Amino acid sequence: MASNSFGLIYRFTSFGESHGDCLGVILDGVPSNFPLDLTKIQADLDRRKPGQNKLMSQRKEDDDFELVSGYFEGKTTGTPLTFLVRNKDQKSRSYTDIVNLYRPGHADYTYHKKYKNYNPYGGGRSSARETLARVIAGSVAKQFLETFNISIEAQLTQVGDIKGSVDLMHEEILRVKKLGNSIGGKIEVRAKNIPVGVGEPIYEKLDARLAYAFMSINAVKAVEIGDGVEVVTKMGSENNDVIRKDGRFESNHSGGILGGISTGQDLLASVSIKPTPSIFVTQDTINKNNEEVQFDLKGRHDPCVALRAPVIIEAMMAQVVFDLMLLDGSFFS
């Protein structure tokens, strides 16, 4: 299986499966002699982990990490940082009856057809549990970006047709959970204090790398930069961001990116996440013998996987921004 790495200069490689012994990540291209705060990494992992409340999967994982290389006396050494996170609450027996089925909405069908042999328990390599590696990589990148006063924050802004109100969104998640079903959501992310000049023409554009990064996350089905799909309803005079002589923009329809390069405005993006495909409703599918069957799912699953996604979205934006700043070279000269 190829393509388990992401990034150009600051590059991470994730490994492990949902129900394997552990998952982990190797970070390459990390500058040396940096005072890395490990508590911040754990805090981000805690934001992502399951079992925190009744809105999430009840799988109980501490998601405590082991740092096994690239760190000495509180600072990075410049060699690869390697993190391990042990799986402690996997229940593979919940999947015993369905390992020979192709679950609708999951990667079972494509993984089996492509690889023939794969670990199907808990989704294996295609599980959202892989995203803890991204959170670690992004949390490290965030700490480097903090030296430039760059901050990144994402939040859930929509669940189904419900927008804005956190309480109403949570009520909607609980409603569909009681039905044994799931629902999608939208995440909006903003990066502040981005300097002018991040991103490279033509094929390493900042917006192209962000779209690639976000679309690589499990269950993401759409990415919008700035006004996104709303630009089709606008005229050029409405969509253009007027610039004043002090470098100030009067609006930010572009999402802080022109020609693939940051303008110095806030980076703005939104990410749409599909409903969790694991639902407790009788479904039709086929098995590996190409027979049509019905099945009922067991296990512990998120009724709205978007609820735990903001920290993952932040992580991927941080990784892209940091990577492109390193690629430019002038930011760290």
C-alpha positions in Angstrom: 0.0 0.0 0.0 1.6 3.2 -1.1 0.8 6.9 -0.3 0.9 6.8 3.5 2.9 10.0 3.7 1.9 13.7 3.3 4.0 16.8 2.9 6.9 18.2 1.0 9.5 19.3 3.5 7.7 18.8 6.7 6.4 15.3 5.9 4.5 12.8 8.1 3.9 9.1 7.6 1.1 7.4 9.5 0.9 3.7 10.2 -1.3 1.2 12.0 -4.9 0.1 12.0 -8.0 0.7 14.1 -7.9 -2.6 15.8 -4.2 -3.3 15.6 -1.8 -3.1 18.5 -1.0 0.6 17.9 -1.1 3.5 15.5 1.6 6.0 15.0 3.3 8.7 13.0 6.8 9.5 11.9 7.5 13.3 11.3 10.4 14.1 9.0 11.8 17.6 8.2 11.3 18.9 11.8 13.8 21.7 12.5 16.2 20.9 15.3 16.7 22.5 18.7 13.0 23.5 19.1 11.5 23.4 22.6 8.5 21.2 21.8 5.7 21.2 24.4 4.5 17.7 24.7 1.5 18.7 26.8 0.1 20.7 23.9 0.2 17.6 21.7 -1.7 15.5 24.3 -4.2 18.3 24.6 -5.0 18.2 20.9 -5.2 14.4 21.0 -7.7 14.7 23.9 -9.9 16.9 21.8 -10.1 14.1 19.1 -10.4 11.0 21.2 -13.7 9.0 21.4 -15.8 8.3 24.5 -16.0 11.8 25.9 -19.8 12.1 25.9 -23.0 10.5 24.7 -22.6 12.3 21.3 -19.6 10.2 20.4 -18.5 6.7 19.9 -18.3 5.0 23.3 -14.9 3.4 22.5 -12.7 4.2 25.5 -9.2 5.1 24.4 -6.8 7.3 26.4 -4.8 8.1 23.3 -1.7 8.7 25.4 1.3 8.8 23.1 4.8 7.5 23.4 7.6 9.6 21.8 10.3 7.2 20.9 12.7 9.3 18.7 13.8 12.8 17.6 13.6 14.4 21.1 16.3 15.0 23.6 16.3 17.1 26.8 13.1 18.9 25.9 14.0 19.8 22.4 13.8 18.4 18.9 17.0 16.9 17.4 16.2 17.3 13.7 15.9 13.6 13.3 12.5 12.0 12.7 10.0 12.3 15.5 8.2 9.0 16.1 5.1 8.8 18.1 3.1 5.6 19.1 -0.4 5.4 20.4 -1.5 2.0 21.8 -5.0 0.7 21.0 -6.5 -0.4 24.3 -10.3 -0.8 23.8 -10.7 -2.5 20.4 -13.6 -5.0 20.3 -13.0 -7.0 17.1 -15.8 -9.4 18.0 -18.3 -6.8 16.9 -17.1 -7.3 13.4 -17.0 -11.1 13.3 -20.3 -11.5 11.6 -19.6 -8.8 8.9 -16.0 -9.4 7.8 -17.2 -11.0 4.6 -19.6 -8.2 3.8 -19.1 -4.9 2.0 -20.6 -2.3 4.3 -22.3 0.5 2.4 -20.5 3.8 2.6 -17.3 2.1 3.8 -14.0 1.3 2.1 -14.5 -2.5 2.4 -15.4 -3.0 -1.3 -12.5 -0.9 -2.7 -9.9 -2.2 -0.2 -10.8 -5.8 -0.9 -10.8 -5.4 -4.7 -7.5 -3.5 -4.7 -5.5 -5.2 -2.0 -7.1 -8.6 -1.6 -5.7 -8.9 1.9 -6.4 -6.2 4.5 -7.4 -5.8 8.1 -11.2 -5.2 8.1 -11.8 -4.8 11.8 -13.0 -1.4 12.7 -12.3 -0.2 9.2 -8.6 -1.1 9.5 -6.4 1.4 7.7 -9.4 3.4 6.4 -10.7 4.0 9.9 -11.0 7.6 11.2 -8.7 6.4 14.0 -5.9 7.1 11.6 -6.5 10.8 12.1 -4.8 10.8 15.5 -1.5 10.7 13.5 -2.6 13.8 11.6 -3.5 15.5 14.9 0.0 14.8 16.3 1.7 16.1 13.1 -0.5 19.2 13.1 0.0 19.9 16.8 3.8 20.0 16.2 3.4 22.3 13.3 1.1 24.6 15.3 3.9 25.1 17.8 6.3 26.3 15.1 3.6 28.6 13.7 3.0 30.1 17.1 6.5 31.6 16.8 5.0 33.7 14.0 1.9 34.5 16.1 -0.1 32.3 13.7 -3.2 30.7 15.2 -5.7 28.3 13.7 -9.1 27.6 15.0 -11.9 25.4 13.5 -15.4 24.8 14.7 -18.5 22.8 13.8 -21.0 25.2 12.2 -23.7 23.0 10.7 -25.2 19.6 11.4 -27.8 18.5 8.8 -30.0 21.6 8.3 -29.1 23.1 11.7 -26.7 26.0 11.6 -25.0 28.1 14.3 -26.5 27.0 17.6 -24.3 24.4 19.4 -27.1 23.3 21.6 -29.5 22.7 18.6 -26.8 20.9 16.7 -26.2 18.6 19.6 -29.9 18.0 19.9 -30.0 17.0 16.3 -27.1 14.6 16.7 -28.9 12.9 19.6 -32.1 12.8 17.7 -30.6 10.8 14.8 -28.6 8.7 17.2 -31.9 7.5 18.8 -33.1 6.5 15.3 -29.9 4.4 14.9 -28.8 6.7 12.2 -26.1 9.3 11.5 -25.8 12.8 10.1 -23.2 15.0 8.4 -21.7 18.3 9.4 -19.7 21.2 8.2 -16.5 22.6 9.8 -15.2 26.2 9.3 -11.6 26.9 9.9 -9.7 30.2 10.2 -6.0 30.9 10.4 -4.9 34.3 11.7 -1.7 36.3 11.2 -0.7 34.4 8.1 2.2 36.4 6.4 2.0 37.4 2.8 3.7 35.0 0.4 2.9 31.5 1.6 2.3 29.1 -1.3 3.9 28.4 -4.6 2.7 28.8 -8.2 1.6 26.7 -10.1 1.2 23.3 -8.6 2.0 23.9 -4.9 -0.7 26.6 -4.5 -1.7 27.2 -0.9 -5.4 26.6 -1.7 -4.6 23.5 -3.8 -2.5 22.0 -0.9 -5.3 22.8 1.6 -7.9 21.2 -0.6 -5.7 18.1 -1.0 -5.0 18.0 2.7 -8.7 18.3 3.7 -10.0 15.9 1.1 -7.5 13.2 2.3 -9.4 13.1 5.7 -11.8 10.3 6.1 -15.4 11.2 5.3 -14.7 14.6 3.8 -16.7 15.2 0.6 -16.2 18.9 -0.2 -13.8 21.7 0.5 -14.5 25.4 0.0 -12.0 28.3 0.2 -13.3 31.7 1.0 -16.8 32.2 -0.3 -16.6 28.7 -1.9 -19.6 27.6 -4.0 -21.3 31.0 -3.4 -18.9 32.6 -6.0 -21.1 31.3 -8.7 -23.9 33.7 -7.7 -21.7 36.8 -7.7 -20.5 39.2 -10.3 -16.8 40.1 -10.5 -17.5 43.5 -8.9 -19.0 41.7 -5.9 -16.4 39.0 -5.6 -13.2 41.1 -6.0 -11.5 42.2 -2.8 -10.6 45.9 -3.0 -7.0 46.7 -1.9 -5.9 50.0 -0.3 -2.5 51.5 -0.3 -1.7 50.3 3.2 -2.1 46.7 2.0 -5.5 46.5 3.7 -8.2 44.5 1.9 -11.8 45.7 2.3 -13.2 42.2 2.1 -12.1 38.6 2.0 -14.1 36.7 -0.5 -10.9 35.0 -1.7 -10.3 33.3 1.7 -6.9 35.0 2.0 -5.4 33.5 -1.1 -4.7 35.0 -4.6 -2.9 33.1 -7.3 -2.3 30.3 -4.8 -0.3 32.6 -2.5 -1.4 34.0 0.9 -2.5 37.7 0.9 -1.8 38.3 4.6 -5.5 38.2 5.4 -7.1 35.4 7.4 -7.2 32.0 5.7 -10.8 30.9 5.5 -12.0 27.5 4.5 -15.0 25.1 5.2 -15.1 21.4 5.0 -18.2 19.2 4.5 -18.2 15.8 6.1 -20.6 13.0 5.2 -22.8 11.1 7.7 -21.0 8.3 9.5 -21.6 5.2 7.3 -21.8 2.9 10.4 -25.5 3.0 11.3 -27.8 0.7 13.3 -30.4 0.3 10.6 -30.9 -2.9 8.5 -29.1 -2.5 5.2 -28.8 -4.3 1.9 -25.4 -5.1 0.5 -23.4 -7.9 -1.1 -20.8 -10.2 0.4 -17.4 -11.3 -1.0 -19.2 -14.2 -2.8 -21.2 -11.6 -4.7 -24.5 -12.6 -2.9 -27.1 -10.0 -2.0 -27.6 -10.0 1.8 -29.1 -7.9 4.6 -27.2 -7.1 7.8 -27.4 -5.3 11.1 -24.4 -3.5 12.4 -22.9 -3.9 15.9 -20.2 -1.9 17.6 -19.6 1.6 18.8 -19.8 4.4 16.3 -20.1 8.2 16.1 -23.6 9.4 15.1 -21.9 12.5 13.7 -18.2 12.1 13.0 -17.9 15.8 12.2 -18.2 16.5 15.9 -14.6 15.4 16.5 -13.2 16.8 13.3 -12.3 20.4 14.1 -9.0 19.5 15.7 -8.2 17.3 12.6 -9.0 20.2 10.2 -6.8 22.5 12.3 -4.0 20.0 12.2 -4.0 19.6 8.4 -4.1 23.4 7.8 -1.2 23.8 10.2 0.7 21.1 8.4 0.2 22.7 5.0 1.1 26.2 6.1 4.2 25.1 8.0 5.3 22.9 5.1 4.9 25.6 2.5 6.7 28.1 4.7 9.6 25.7 5.0 9.5 25.1 1.2 9.8 28.9 0.6 12.9 29.1 2.8 12.8 32.9 3.4 10.5 32.6 6.4 13.1 30.7 8.4 16.2 32.4 7.1 
